[in-house]
Amino acid sequence: MFNFFSELIADYGLEIDGVSSFNIINMSNKLVYIEGQKGVVKISSESMSIRIKGGLVEVLGQNLKLKKISGSTVCIVGKIESIESK
């Protein structure tokens, strides 16, 4: 089965111990997809904080909306200005 993140790890020879705790895809600063989420900590139209193993991912922007959330993934849409993992 094809796995996007596994392919990147193999193609670029990255050394990652075990399974990565989270992955983030930013599409044209309009959509952020986070894999490995453990819960939503903060949600507003300008800031969202998502819990991940060992920390937080903070998405800042304008008109942010939580488009989809499932067991381990979350999708945020809007005008994305920055993404930080802490």
C-alpha positions, -999 to 999 in steps of 0.1 A, spaced: 0 0 0 13 35 -9 21 58 20 31 94 11 52 100 42 70 66 39 79 74 3 94 108 13 114 92 41 128 66 16 134 90 -13 153 115 9 171 89 31 157 103 63 164 85 95 133 85 117 132 63 147 99 43 148 67 59 137 67 97 135 45 113 161 29 137 136 30 149 100 18 182 85 8 191 50 3 228 40 -15 233 7 -9 268 -7 -15 284 27 -52 276 24 -54 241 39 -35 224 67 -37 186 72 -23 172 104 -18 135 109 -12 123 145 -34 147 164 -44 139 200 -70 166 204 -80 202 198 -68 225 226 -78 259 212 -101 269 183 -109 304 170 -110 320 136 -75 333 141 -57 306 160 -59 268 165 -38 246 187 -37 209 181 -22 185 206 3 160 192 25 135 209 50 155 230 36 190 222 14 212 202 9 224 166 -2 260 165 -19 273 133 -23 311 129 -42 329 102 -75 345 92 -110 329 88 -97 296 101 -123 267 102 -120 232 115 -131 214 83 -127 178 94 -115 159 124 -112 121 128 -94 97 152 -59 108 143 -62 136 116 -75 171 115 -80 195 85 -80 233 89 -89 257 61 -86 295 58 -58 319 52 -29 302 68 -2 327 80 20 304 101 24 269 115 46 261 145 52 229 164 62 233 201 
